[in-house]
Each structure stands twice: as structure tokens, then as C-alpha cells.
Amino acid sequence: MTADQPSPEPAGKEPAGKDRRRAGRGWIPGRSRKAAASQRMRILSVGGRSLRVSVRAGTPGWPPLLLCNGIGVSLELLQPFVDVLDPRRPVIRFDMPGVGGSPAAVMPYHLVTLPSLLAGLLDELGYQQADVLGISWGGALAQQIALQYPRRCRRLVLAATSTGSLMIPASPRVLRHLSSPRRHRDPAHAARIAGTIYGGALRDHPELAEPITLATPRPVSRRGYLYQLTASAGWTSLPVLRLIRQPALILAGDDDPIIPLANARLMAALLPDARLHVYPDGHLGLLTRAAELAPVVSDFLLSVELDAGRAVQ
């Protein structure tokens, strides 16, 4: 498989005062879509499923960062984050079945069954171990990977996510919007509800929600969205969080209507080896504050290489 080429760019400076929440205006959706289009994508057969996969090459020997996306969105959505991530870090992205360029699954699946699929993906790409980053719904998948494949998951990054069905919930108004794939199919609707469901920078700049619909090569299928939605039904990591031994970085916005901040504080308290980073933004802070948060993630992952180097000396 031919790896994607990295497209690094320098991290921006942090705005001061009242402009901090408007840092998302530095995210240029058009440029991100162009960068995504220039990368080579592949359809790989893994465990009997076809997955659309993108791999960015990095420094040989470094564990890749496996990105697990939120519900109903394709791998292109995280392009702004990948653009400013340490270019030495290999990055693996994929589309869930029925999302982006991955064909819809014939039968429903569950979060408990998905880690074996991604372990197979790592095998296919020739990686024994990876760091795993999950955002929103993908954060639940990342936790499940860490639980089921502890030797293959080196470090864990959990962004805007929770413990699943046992969590401090969003408001009924927010949950109603999340139950439908319309926000991924209708740009005008996505802009109308952006501030309500995503919070943070999107309250004043709903146009930042545009890539949720336009970055995807094709709209999420209704079946694909439904299967992804029901895959987490009844799932919770709350009783088993203490079994996750990997070092974990938790990223949480202070204005996230979907995942209230208290959920991140709870996870940080229960995970044996966790650090919490709270940023002044909403649910999509990994995108709207990519220039700020990518270095935080890079430094967290790089500390493993630094620790290993000290041990050799």
C-alpha cells in the first residue's frame, strides 16, 4: 500500500482574551478539503469488510496514530488536525462501514466486535502496535480497543467523549438532533443547529460546521448511520475504566453540549494513568483548535519515545 504524504504546517499562536473562542476561524475548510483530495486513499479488505483507509507516512519505527472518528463522519473531517500534527508521526484513518467511502455493512455490528476489525487493519498495514485517538463516538471505540487489545494499544487519546450509556447526558434537545443523520446530509440544517449541538466557536461561527457535510465524498447512508448509532447501544466503560492501564490523554471542551465537561473529569478520576486537558471551546475543538491541540497530542505521544531513549542511555 502506498502511504499518504504528510502535509505539516506550523502551529498557530494562541489568541488572547475574548478572541480565544474564535480561534476556530483559523481553520480553513477549503484548504483542508484540498489537502484531503490530494492524498491517496485505498479500499482494503479486512475481516470480510471493505474499508476506505488513508495512511500518512512518518518516521520509520514510530507507532502510528490510529484515528477513530465520530458518528456519521468520514476520515476527511480530521484533516485540519492531521495537517498540524507532528509530521514524524504516522497516521491511520478509516471510514466506518456505510460512511464516506466504505460500503455499508450487511448486518449490524457492536462496539465489542469492532476492535478485532481494527486489529486486522493494523495487521494488513504491517503494524504491531499503535496509539489510538478517538473523538466522540470514536472515543468509545478507542476505549474498547484498549480493553480488548492492551498490547496493541500503546497510548490512548480520548477527545470529547464519555463512558457511554452510563454518563452525564446531553439535553433532550441536543440528543434529538443527534438521532438523525440530517446534520451530515443537509448543509443548511447543519449550520442552523451547529451552535446548539457543538457549542464553542460554532455558536458565533456556524459556518465552521460546513466540512461536516462537504468534506465527505458522499453523504452517510441511513443504514450506515443507524448501524453506527445502535453499535453503542447498552455499551459503557464505566465499570471497567480501571482496567485500562495505558497512559491516557483526555481532551475536553468547557462548552460541549454533547459531552458535558463533567464526563471528562469523571474519566480522568477513574482511569489509572490519565491526564486531563480542558480547552476553551466545544465538541469540535479538535478541529476548530487544531493548531493548539495537535501539539498537545504530539507531546503526549512523543514522551514515550523520549522515555525509551533515556532508558537506553
Secondary structure, DSSP 8 states (H G I E B T S, - for coil): ---B------------GGGGGGGGGG--HHHHHHHHHHS--EEEEETTEEEEEEEE--STTS--EEEE--TT--GGGGHHHHHHS-TTS-EEEE--TTSTTS---SS---TTTHHHHHHHHHHHHT-S-EEEEEETHHHHHHHHHHHH-TTTEEEEEEES---BTSS----HHHHHHHTSGGGGT-HHHHHHHHHHHH-GGGGT-GGGGHHHHHSSSS---HHHHHHHHHHTTT-B-GGGGGG--S-EEEEEETT-SSS-HHHHHHHHHHSTTEEEEEESS-TTHHHHTHHHHHHHHHHHHHHHHHHHHHHH-
